[in-house]
Amino acid sequence: MFMDTEKAAARIGKSASWLNHARQTGDGPPYRKVGRSVLYHVEDVDRWLESKTRTRVWDFDAKDREAKTAIQRAAG
């Protein structure tokens, strides 16, 4: 089942404008473009949302770890 941007945004608890921006930056769930329509598959959105699960504040990948280290060094 496919959803438009409004329904996909509601499903993840964000605004449509947030989802539009996330699509531009590549931070949002996978989508399909059919003509002028942007469509999100329910399973893709749910899988993306599940991938955002965290177990602690500093649960991040290697890139984030490098960024944190650089910030800490800069702070002295």
Secondary structure as GFF3:
##gff-version 3
##sequence-region A 1 76
A	DSSP	beta_strand	2	3	.	.	.	ID=ss1
A	DSSP	alpha_helix	5	12	.	.	.	ID=ss2
A	DSSP	alpha_helix	16	25	.	.	.	ID=ss3
A	DSSP	beta_strand	32	34	.	.	.	ID=ss4
A	DSSP	beta_strand	37	41	.	.	.	ID=ss5
A	DSSP	alpha_helix	42	51	.	.	.	ID=ss6
A	DSSP	alpha_helix	62	75	.	.	.	ID=ss7
###
